[in-house]
Amino acid sequence: MRSVRPLLIIIAGMALLAGCFTGKRAHFAEAAPTIDDPAVAAVVDRLEAPTPAPYTATYNLLTRFGSIATLGTVAQSTPDARSVTVGDVRFLEQPSGSQTCNVVTSACVAKVDDAQVSNLSLTHDFSKISPVKRLQQDATVMTGPAVGSTRNIAGQTATCVTVAFAAGTKEYCALDNGLLAYQNTPDLEITLLGLSAEADPALFTTSTVAAG
């Protein structure tokens, strides 16, 4: 029996060291909050769905602070090749890597750099992930049930939701294919202008392409 206690101490020590090396067995990302409101969930579910490629969507991006209107274009040629252009800034996410480029100067950095459009209150994910995060937050602080509706935007049927707060309302609309169709919030108005089932190769270059 005398040999049992040292053995237990050794085993406990090994377990402690293993815990030090491996750390907490935590999740890599927090689970998305549960949305109980059906009108909010209807829009979030669409935005979280993958959008079949190829496609090109064009947007009018209005930054309310300063009344700055910018053209935005989101395109995917394949499921793992995406181009997002906001004004003169182009975000490229491709199997070879990510880049953020100024299409006028052709200057690029080898990463997605949202700081280059932060003056517009935007990120490169304005057409999908950003409105999802906003709606998830809005659902926790809205003052009553959200109101669902449908609208025709750029010839597409969109599922919409209006959420109310003490200071006013916000509206978001999503297409069945997973893209944002409309966002009306205090800082931004994002409006889909057009959608096509093609992806122009010129949108995946690091500079503007002269018309031939």
Contacts in CASP RR format, 6 or more apart in sequence:
PFRMAT RR
TARGET T0000
AUTHOR 0000-0000-0000
METHOD contacts of the structure
MODEL  1
MRSVRPLLIIIAGMALLAGCFTGKRAHFAEAAPTIDDPAVAAVVDRLEAP
TPAPYTATYNLLTRFGSIATLGTVAQSTPDARSVTVGDVRFLEQPSGSQT
CNVVTSACVAKVDDAQVSNLSLTHDFSKISPVKRLQQDATVMTGPAVGST
RNIAGQTATCVTVAFAAGTKEYCALDNGLLAYQNTPDLEITLLGLSAEAD
PALFTTSTVAAG
32 136 0 8 1.000
33 136 0 8 1.000
33 139 0 8 1.000
33 140 0 8 1.000
35 41 0 8 1.000
35 44 0 8 1.000
35 135 0 8 1.000
35 136 0 8 1.000
35 139 0 8 1.000
36 139 0 8 1.000
37 139 0 8 1.000
37 142 0 8 1.000
37 145 0 8 1.000
37 146 0 8 1.000
39 145 0 8 1.000
39 146 0 8 1.000
39 147 0 8 1.000
39 148 0 8 1.000
39 161 0 8 1.000
40 135 0 8 1.000
40 138 0 8 1.000
40 139 0 8 1.000
40 146 0 8 1.000
40 161 0 8 1.000
40 163 0 8 1.000
42 148 0 8 1.000
42 159 0 8 1.000
42 161 0 8 1.000
43 135 0 8 1.000
43 159 0 8 1.000
43 160 0 8 1.000
43 161 0 8 1.000
43 172 0 8 1.000
43 173 0 8 1.000
43 174 0 8 1.000
44 132 0 8 1.000
44 135 0 8 1.000
44 136 0 8 1.000
46 159 0 8 1.000
46 174 0 8 1.000
46 175 0 8 1.000
46 176 0 8 1.000
46 178 0 8 1.000
47 128 0 8 1.000
47 129 0 8 1.000
47 131 0 8 1.000
47 132 0 8 1.000
47 135 0 8 1.000
47 174 0 8 1.000
47 178 0 8 1.000
47 179 0 8 1.000
47 180 0 8 1.000
48 128 0 8 1.000
48 132 0 8 1.000
48 178 0 8 1.000
49 177 0 8 1.000
49 178 0 8 1.000
50 79 0 8 1.000
50 178 0 8 1.000
51 76 0 8 1.000
51 128 0 8 1.000
51 177 0 8 1.000
51 178 0 8 1.000
51 179 0 8 1.000
52 177 0 8 1.000
53 76 0 8 1.000
53 77 0 8 1.000
53 78 0 8 1.000
53 79 0 8 1.000
53 81 0 8 1.000
53 199 0 8 1.000
54 75 0 8 1.000
54 76 0 8 1.000
54 77 0 8 1.000
54 78 0 8 1.000
54 197 0 8 1.000
54 198 0 8 1.000
54 199 0 8 1.000
55 75 0 8 1.000
55 76 0 8 1.000
55 177 0 8 1.000
55 179 0 8 1.000
55 195 0 8 1.000
55 196 0 8 1.000
55 197 0 8 1.000
55 198 0 8 1.000
55 199 0 8 1.000
56 73 0 8 1.000
56 74 0 8 1.000
56 75 0 8 1.000
56 195 0 8 1.000
56 196 0 8 1.000
56 198 0 8 1.000
56 199 0 8 1.000
56 200 0 8 1.000
56 203 0 8 1.000
57 73 0 8 1.000
57 74 0 8 1.000
57 75 0 8 1.000
57 127 0 8 1.000
57 179 0 8 1.000
57 192 0 8 1.000
57 194 0 8 1.000
57 195 0 8 1.000
58 71 0 8 1.000
58 72 0 8 1.000
58 73 0 8 1.000
58 192 0 8 1.000
58 193 0 8 1.000
58 194 0 8 1.000
58 195 0 8 1.000
59 71 0 8 1.000
59 72 0 8 1.000
59 73 0 8 1.000
59 74 0 8 1.000
59 126 0 8 1.000
59 127 0 8 1.000
59 190 0 8 1.000
59 191 0 8 1.000
59 192 0 8 1.000
59 193 0 8 1.000
60 69 0 8 1.000
60 70 0 8 1.000
60 71 0 8 1.000
60 72 0 8 1.000
60 189 0 8 1.000
60 190 0 8 1.000
60 191 0 8 1.000
60 193 0 8 1.000
61 69 0 8 1.000
61 70 0 8 1.000
61 71 0 8 1.000
61 72 0 8 1.000
61 86 0 8 1.000
61 120 0 8 1.000
61 122 0 8 1.000
61 126 0 8 1.000
61 188 0 8 1.000
61 190 0 8 1.000
62 68 0 8 1.000
62 69 0 8 1.000
62 70 0 8 1.000
62 188 0 8 1.000
62 189 0 8 1.000
62 190 0 8 1.000
62 191 0 8 1.000
63 69 0 8 1.000
63 70 0 8 1.000
63 119 0 8 1.000
63 120 0 8 1.000
63 121 0 8 1.000
63 122 0 8 1.000
63 187 0 8 1.000
63 188 0 8 1.000
64 186 0 8 1.000
64 187 0 8 1.000
64 188 0 8 1.000
64 189 0 8 1.000
65 121 0 8 1.000
65 187 0 8 1.000
68 120 0 8 1.000
70 86 0 8 1.000
70 87 0 8 1.000
70 120 0 8 1.000
71 85 0 8 1.000
71 87 0 8 1.000
72 84 0 8 1.000
72 85 0 8 1.000
72 86 0 8 1.000
72 87 0 8 1.000
73 83 0 8 1.000
73 84 0 8 1.000
73 85 0 8 1.000
73 203 0 8 1.000
74 82 0 8 1.000
74 83 0 8 1.000
74 84 0 8 1.000
74 127 0 8 1.000
74 179 0 8 1.000
75 82 0 8 1.000
75 83 0 8 1.000
75 84 0 8 1.000
75 199 0 8 1.000
75 200 0 8 1.000
75 203 0 8 1.000
75 204 0 8 1.000
76 82 0 8 1.000
76 83 0 8 1.000
76 199 0 8 1.000
77 83 0 8 1.000
77 199 0 8 1.000
77 201 0 8 1.000
77 204 0 8 1.000
80 93 0 8 1.000
80 94 0 8 1.000
80 95 0 8 1.000
81 93 0 8 1.000
81 94 0 8 1.000
81 95 0 8 1.000
81 204 0 8 1.000
82 91 0 8 1.000
82 92 0 8 1.000
82 93 0 8 1.000
82 94 0 8 1.000
83 90 0 8 1.000
83 91 0 8 1.000
83 92 0 8 1.000
83 93 0 8 1.000
83 199 0 8 1.000
83 203 0 8 1.000
83 204 0 8 1.000
84 90 0 8 1.000
84 91 0 8 1.000
84 124 0 8 1.000
84 125 0 8 1.000
84 126 0 8 1.000
84 127 0 8 1.000
85 91 0 8 1.000
85 103 0 8 1.000
85 203 0 8 1.000
86 117 0 8 1.000
86 120 0 8 1.000
86 122 0 8 1.000
86 124 0 8 1.000
86 126 0 8 1.000
88 102 0 8 1.000
88 103 0 8 1.000
88 104 0 8 1.000
89 100 0 8 1.000
89 101 0 8 1.000
89 102 0 8 1.000
89 103 0 8 1.000
89 116 0 8 1.000
89 117 0 8 1.000
90 99 0 8 1.000
90 100 0 8 1.000
90 101 0 8 1.000
90 102 0 8 1.000
90 103 0 8 1.000
90 203 0 8 1.000
90 206 0 8 1.000
91 98 0 8 1.000
91 99 0 8 1.000
91 100 0 8 1.000
91 112 0 8 1.000
91 113 0 8 1.000
91 124 0 8 1.000
92 98 0 8 1.000
92 99 0 8 1.000
92 100 0 8 1.000
92 101 0 8 1.000
92 204 0 8 1.000
92 206 0 8 1.000
93 112 0 8 1.000
94 204 0 8 1.000
97 110 0 8 1.000
98 110 0 8 1.000
98 111 0 8 1.000
98 112 0 8 1.000
99 108 0 8 1.000
99 109 0 8 1.000
99 110 0 8 1.000
99 111 0 8 1.000
99 206 0 8 1.000
100 108 0 8 1.000
100 109 0 8 1.000
100 111 0 8 1.000
100 112 0 8 1.000
100 113 0 8 1.000
100 116 0 8 1.000
100 124 0 8 1.000
101 107 0 8 1.000
101 108 0 8 1.000
101 109 0 8 1.000
101 206 0 8 1.000
101 207 0 8 1.000
102 108 0 8 1.000
102 116 0 8 1.000
103 205 0 8 1.000
103 206 0 8 1.000
103 207 0 8 1.000
103 208 0 8 1.000
104 207 0 8 1.000
104 208 0 8 1.000
106 206 0 8 1.000
106 207 0 8 1.000
108 206 0 8 1.000
112 124 0 8 1.000
114 122 0 8 1.000
114 123 0 8 1.000
114 124 0 8 1.000
117 123 0 8 1.000
117 124 0 8 1.000
121 187 0 8 1.000
121 188 0 8 1.000
122 130 0 8 1.000
122 188 0 8 1.000
123 129 0 8 1.000
123 130 0 8 1.000
126 180 0 8 1.000
126 183 0 8 1.000
126 188 0 8 1.000
126 190 0 8 1.000
127 179 0 8 1.000
127 180 0 8 1.000
128 178 0 8 1.000
128 179 0 8 1.000
128 180 0 8 1.000
131 172 0 8 1.000
131 174 0 8 1.000
131 180 0 8 1.000
131 183 0 8 1.000
134 170 0 8 1.000
134 172 0 8 1.000
134 183 0 8 1.000
134 185 0 8 1.000
135 161 0 8 1.000
135 163 0 8 1.000
135 172 0 8 1.000
138 163 0 8 1.000
138 165 0 8 1.000
138 170 0 8 1.000
139 146 0 8 1.000
139 163 0 8 1.000
141 165 0 8 1.000
142 163 0 8 1.000
142 164 0 8 1.000
142 165 0 8 1.000
143 164 0 8 1.000
143 165 0 8 1.000
143 166 0 8 1.000
144 164 0 8 1.000
146 161 0 8 1.000
146 162 0 8 1.000
146 163 0 8 1.000
146 164 0 8 1.000
147 161 0 8 1.000
147 162 0 8 1.000
147 164 0 8 1.000
148 159 0 8 1.000
148 160 0 8 1.000
148 161 0 8 1.000
148 162 0 8 1.000
149 160 0 8 1.000
149 161 0 8 1.000
149 162 0 8 1.000
150 157 0 8 1.000
150 158 0 8 1.000
150 159 0 8 1.000
150 160 0 8 1.000
151 157 0 8 1.000
151 158 0 8 1.000
151 160 0 8 1.000
151 173 0 8 1.000
151 181 0 8 1.000
151 182 0 8 1.000
152 158 0 8 1.000
153 173 0 8 1.000
153 181 0 8 1.000
153 182 0 8 1.000
153 191 0 8 1.000
153 192 0 8 1.000
154 181 0 8 1.000
154 191 0 8 1.000
154 192 0 8 1.000
154 193 0 8 1.000
154 194 0 8 1.000
154 195 0 8 1.000
155 194 0 8 1.000
156 175 0 8 1.000
156 181 0 8 1.000
156 192 0 8 1.000
156 195 0 8 1.000
157 175 0 8 1.000
157 176 0 8 1.000
158 173 0 8 1.000
158 174 0 8 1.000
158 175 0 8 1.000
158 181 0 8 1.000
158 182 0 8 1.000
158 192 0 8 1.000
159 173 0 8 1.000
159 174 0 8 1.000
159 175 0 8 1.000
159 176 0 8 1.000
160 171 0 8 1.000
160 172 0 8 1.000
160 173 0 8 1.000
160 174 0 8 1.000
160 182 0 8 1.000
161 171 0 8 1.000
161 172 0 8 1.000
161 173 0 8 1.000
162 169 0 8 1.000
162 170 0 8 1.000
162 171 0 8 1.000
163 169 0 8 1.000
163 170 0 8 1.000
163 171 0 8 1.000
163 172 0 8 1.000
170 183 0 8 1.000
170 184 0 8 1.000
170 185 0 8 1.000
170 186 0 8 1.000
171 182 0 8 1.000
171 183 0 8 1.000
171 184 0 8 1.000
171 185 0 8 1.000
172 180 0 8 1.000
172 182 0 8 1.000
172 183 0 8 1.000
172 184 0 8 1.000
173 180 0 8 1.000
173 181 0 8 1.000
173 182 0 8 1.000
173 183 0 8 1.000
174 180 0 8 1.000
174 181 0 8 1.000
175 181 0 8 1.000
175 192 0 8 1.000
175 195 0 8 1.000
179 192 0 8 1.000
179 195 0 8 1.000
180 190 0 8 1.000
180 192 0 8 1.000
181 192 0 8 1.000
182 190 0 8 1.000
182 191 0 8 1.000
182 192 0 8 1.000
183 189 0 8 1.000
183 190 0 8 1.000
202 209 0 8 1.000
END
